[in-house]
Amino acid sequence: MTGYEAINYLSLITIGISGLSVVAGLYFIKTGRRELHKKTMINASVFALLFVGLYLLKNALFPTSKYEGPYKSLFLFILWSHTALAILNFPLAVITLRYALKGVFDKHKRIAPITAGVWLYVALTGWLIYFFMQWLNH
């Protein structure tokens, strides 16, 4: 396995764990398990930050690839929406976590569903982009 492949796989794992942690966190808060919700959302944040670090490392060490496969318009839509929402997700996540950690739960409850939706969209489209680049790019 090359360094590039290792970083790719670790990236997929970290963002996958992050996304699954968000889903688990939503389940825990809906079922009244606040402490588990808090732990899983912190876990989601840690794995998201690990992903960002791996993403930056990969882009610093290896050249980016251009998509040359079928469904280019669909790929570009997914890529652009993913990129825009990933940029938006960082401040959303910081604000959402800050409200929760400071105990400002009325504001946390208002912004958290938006943050969770954006977070999950970014995680899922990240996997789709990987699929396009690895399996359809020819």
C-alpha positions as a Markdown table, in Angstrom:
| # | Residue | x | y | z |
|---|---|---|---|---|
| 1 | Met | 0.0 | 0.0 | 0.0 |
| 2 | Thr | 1.3 | 3.4 | -0.9 |
| 3 | Gly | 1.3 | 6.5 | 1.3 |
| 4 | Tyr | -1.4 | 8.0 | -0.9 |
| 5 | Glu | -3.6 | 4.9 | -0.5 |
| 6 | Ala | -3.0 | 4.8 | 3.3 |
| 7 | Ile | -4.0 | 8.4 | 3.7 |
| 8 | Asn | -7.1 | 7.8 | 1.4 |
| 9 | Tyr | -8.2 | 4.9 | 3.5 |
| 10 | Leu | -7.6 | 6.6 | 6.8 |
| 11 | Ser | -9.6 | 9.6 | 5.5 |
| 12 | Leu | -12.5 | 7.4 | 4.6 |
| 13 | Ile | -12.4 | 5.7 | 8.0 |
| 14 | Thr | -12.2 | 9.0 | 9.9 |
| 15 | Ile | -15.0 | 10.7 | 8.1 |
| 16 | Gly | -17.1 | 7.5 | 8.2 |
| 17 | Ile | -16.7 | 7.3 | 12.0 |
| 18 | Ser | -17.4 | 11.0 | 12.3 |
| 19 | Gly | -20.7 | 10.6 | 10.3 |
| 20 | Leu | -21.8 | 7.5 | 12.2 |
| 21 | Ser | -21.0 | 9.3 | 15.4 |
| 22 | Val | -23.3 | 12.2 | 14.4 |
| 23 | Val | -26.1 | 9.7 | 13.6 |
| 24 | Ala | -25.5 | 8.0 | 17.0 |
| 25 | Gly | -25.5 | 11.3 | 18.7 |
| 26 | Leu | -28.8 | 12.2 | 17.2 |
| 27 | Tyr | -30.3 | 8.9 | 18.3 |
| 28 | Phe | -28.9 | 9.4 | 21.8 |
| 29 | Ile | -30.4 | 12.9 | 22.2 |
| 30 | Lys | -33.8 | 11.8 | 20.8 |
| 31 | Thr | -33.9 | 9.0 | 23.4 |
| 32 | Gly | -32.9 | 11.3 | 26.3 |
| 33 | Arg | -29.3 | 10.0 | 26.8 |
| 34 | Arg | -27.6 | 13.4 | 27.0 |
| 35 | Glu | -24.3 | 12.2 | 28.3 |
| 36 | Leu | -23.9 | 9.6 | 25.5 |
| 37 | His | -25.0 | 12.3 | 23.1 |
| 38 | Lys | -22.3 | 14.7 | 24.3 |
| 39 | Lys | -19.6 | 12.0 | 24.1 |
| 40 | Thr | -20.5 | 10.9 | 20.6 |
| 41 | Met | -20.7 | 14.4 | 19.3 |
| 42 | Ile | -17.3 | 15.2 | 20.7 |
| 43 | Asn | -16.1 | 11.9 | 19.1 |
| 44 | Ala | -17.6 | 13.0 | 15.8 |
| 45 | Ser | -15.7 | 16.3 | 16.1 |
| 46 | Val | -12.4 | 14.7 | 16.9 |
| 47 | Phe | -12.7 | 12.3 | 13.9 |
| 48 | Ala | -13.8 | 15.2 | 11.7 |
| 49 | Leu | -10.6 | 17.1 | 12.7 |
| 50 | Leu | -8.5 | 14.1 | 12.1 |
| 51 | Phe | -10.1 | 13.9 | 8.6 |
| 52 | Val | -9.3 | 17.5 | 7.9 |
| 53 | Gly | -5.7 | 16.9 | 9.0 |
| 54 | Leu | -5.4 | 13.9 | 6.7 |
| 55 | Tyr | -7.0 | 15.8 | 3.8 |
| 56 | Leu | -4.6 | 18.7 | 4.2 |
| 57 | Leu | -1.6 | 16.3 | 4.4 |
| 58 | Lys | -2.7 | 14.4 | 1.3 |
| 59 | Asn | -3.1 | 17.6 | -0.7 |
| 60 | Ala | 0.3 | 18.9 | 0.5 |
| 61 | Leu | 2.1 | 15.6 | -0.4 |
| 62 | Phe | 0.3 | 14.5 | -3.6 |
| 63 | Pro | -1.0 | 16.2 | -6.7 |
| 64 | Thr | -4.7 | 16.4 | -7.1 |
| 65 | Ser | -6.4 | 14.3 | -9.8 |
| 66 | Lys | -8.8 | 15.6 | -12.4 |
| 67 | Tyr | -12.1 | 13.7 | -13.0 |
| 68 | Glu | -12.3 | 12.3 | -16.5 |
| 69 | Gly | -15.1 | 9.8 | -16.1 |
| 70 | Pro | -18.7 | 9.6 | -17.1 |
| 71 | Tyr | -21.4 | 11.7 | -15.3 |
| 72 | Lys | -19.1 | 14.7 | -15.2 |
| 73 | Ser | -21.9 | 17.2 | -14.6 |
| 74 | Leu | -23.2 | 15.1 | -11.7 |
| 75 | Phe | -19.7 | 14.7 | -10.3 |
| 76 | Leu | -19.1 | 18.5 | -10.5 |
| 77 | Phe | -22.4 | 19.2 | -8.8 |
| 78 | Ile | -21.6 | 16.8 | -5.9 |
| 79 | Leu | -18.0 | 18.2 | -5.7 |
| 80 | Trp | -19.1 | 21.9 | -5.6 |
| 81 | Ser | -21.9 | 21.4 | -3.2 |
| 82 | His | -19.7 | 19.2 | -1.0 |
| 83 | Thr | -16.9 | 21.9 | -1.0 |
| 84 | Ala | -19.3 | 24.8 | -0.3 |
| 85 | Leu | -21.0 | 22.9 | 2.6 |
| 86 | Ala | -17.7 | 21.6 | 4.0 |
| 87 | Ile | -16.5 | 25.2 | 4.3 |
| 88 | Leu | -19.8 | 26.2 | 5.9 |
| 89 | Asn | -19.8 | 23.2 | 8.2 |
| 90 | Phe | -16.7 | 24.2 | 10.1 |
| 91 | Pro | -18.1 | 27.4 | 11.7 |
| 92 | Leu | -21.5 | 25.7 | 12.1 |
| 93 | Ala | -19.9 | 22.9 | 14.1 |
| 94 | Val | -17.8 | 25.3 | 16.2 |
| 95 | Ile | -20.9 | 27.4 | 17.0 |
| 96 | Thr | -23.0 | 24.4 | 17.8 |
| 97 | Leu | -20.4 | 22.8 | 20.0 |
| 98 | Arg | -19.7 | 26.1 | 21.8 |
| 99 | Tyr | -23.4 | 26.6 | 22.6 |
| 100 | Ala | -23.6 | 23.1 | 24.0 |
| 101 | Leu | -20.4 | 23.3 | 26.1 |
| 102 | Lys | -21.5 | 26.7 | 27.5 |
| 103 | Gly | -25.0 | 25.3 | 28.3 |
| 104 | Val | -26.9 | 27.6 | 25.9 |
| 105 | Phe | -29.2 | 24.8 | 24.9 |
| 106 | Asp | -32.0 | 26.9 | 23.4 |
| 107 | Lys | -29.6 | 28.2 | 20.7 |
| 108 | His | -27.8 | 24.8 | 20.5 |
| 109 | Lys | -31.2 | 23.1 | 19.8 |
| 110 | Arg | -32.0 | 25.6 | 17.0 |
| 111 | Ile | -28.7 | 25.3 | 15.1 |
| 112 | Ala | -27.8 | 21.6 | 15.8 |
| 113 | Pro | -30.3 | 20.1 | 13.3 |
| 114 | Ile | -28.8 | 22.3 | 10.5 |
| 115 | Thr | -25.3 | 21.5 | 11.5 |
| 116 | Ala | -26.1 | 17.7 | 11.6 |
| 117 | Gly | -27.7 | 17.8 | 8.2 |
| 118 | Val | -24.8 | 19.6 | 6.6 |
| 119 | Trp | -22.3 | 17.4 | 8.4 |
| 120 | Leu | -24.0 | 14.2 | 7.1 |
| 121 | Tyr | -24.3 | 15.6 | 3.6 |
| 122 | Val | -20.6 | 16.5 | 3.6 |
| 123 | Ala | -19.6 | 13.0 | 4.9 |
| 124 | Leu | -21.8 | 11.1 | 2.4 |
| 125 | Thr | -20.8 | 13.2 | -0.6 |
| 126 | Gly | -17.1 | 12.8 | 0.4 |
| 127 | Trp | -17.6 | 9.0 | 0.1 |
| 128 | Leu | -19.4 | 9.6 | -3.3 |
| 129 | Ile | -16.5 | 11.7 | -4.5 |
| 130 | Tyr | -14.1 | 9.0 | -3.5 |
| 131 | Phe | -16.2 | 6.5 | -5.4 |
| 132 | Phe | -16.3 | 8.6 | -8.5 |
| 133 | Met | -12.5 | 9.2 | -8.4 |
| 134 | Gln | -11.5 | 5.6 | -7.7 |
| 135 | Trp | -14.1 | 3.6 | -9.7 |
| 136 | Leu | -15.5 | 5.8 | -12.5 |
| 137 | Asn | -12.5 | 8.1 | -13.3 |
| 138 | His | -11.2 | 6.8 | -16.6 |
